[in-house]
Amino acid sequence: MNRKLASILAAAALAHGFAVAPAHAQPQGDEDKARKEMRAGNVLPLREIERRVLPMMRGAEYLGPAYDSAAMAYRLKFIRDGKVMYVDVDARTGRILRRSQ
């Protein structure tokens, strides 16, 4: 019964144009700009920046990055003991700009 209902709902959604694309299907905004800048050799790859920063944040859980194309900087987000922390890194040099504690 559940499979039949799921099939009906999926068909109805498609018929009404509500098909959902995966989140990674089309990069947008700053993430796309970061990729373009990396390909052009203007910024370091995110993996290189993570390789440098993550060892300094022992005991914290890494939540992920964000890229600011205007500042050409990555913001790496961490959490430790319920407190969110950010590390801002110059994407061109890998130099840490700021750490919130």
N, C-alpha and C positions, 0 to 999 in steps of 0.2 A: 504494500500500500504506500509506503514512504517513497519508494522509487518512482511509482506512478505519479504521485503528487509532485515530486521534485522535477520530473520530466515535463509535466504540465506547466509548472511555474517557470521553468527555464524557457520553454517554447513561448509562453506569454511575454516574458521579458524581452526576448529577441524580437518578437513581432512588434513590440512597442518601441523598439530602439533603445533599450536599456542595457545593452551588452556592456559588460565591464571589462576594460583592458587592464592587464597587469600594471602595477605601479611603475615598474621599470621599463615599460614599453617605449616611452618617449621621454628622454631626459629633458628637463626644463630648467630655466633660470640659471642660478649660480652653479649648480652641479654640472650643467652642460658647459658653462664658461670655464670651469675648472679643468674639464677634460680637454677643451680646446687649447687652453693656456699650457697644459702639460705637454700636449702633442707638439706645440710650437717651441717647447723648451724654455718657457718663461717661468714655470713653477715646478717644484719638486713633486714627484708622485706622492699621493696620499700615503701609500704603504711605507715610503721612506720616512715621512714625517712621523707616522705611527711608530715605526721602528725606533726612532729617537726618543719619543715622548713616553710611550707606555712603560718602559722600565723605570722611569722616574716616579711613576704613580702606583707603586706597589701597594697592595692592600685596598685599592679602589677598583670598582667595576667600571669598565669602559662601556659607555652607552652609545658612542658614535660621533661622527664628525659633521660639521657644517662648513660650507665655504662662503666667504664674503668676497665677491668679485671686485667690489669697489676698493676694499682694503688689501686685496690679494693676500688674504689670511685665512687659515683654517681655525676653527674653534672646536676643540676636542672636549667632549662632555664626559664626566666621570661622576660616580656616586660612591661615597664612603660613609658608613654609619648614618645613613639617612640624609646626608648633606650632599647637595649637588655642587660640583666644582667644574670650572672651565679652565682650559689652557689654550691661549691664543698664540698661534704660531705663524710667522711670516712664511708664506707659501713659496717665496722665491729663494730664501736662504735657509729655512728650517729653524731660524732663531726664535726662541720663545719671547713673545712680546709681553705677556701678562699671564698671571695665574691667580685665579680667585680661590680663596680658602674658606 
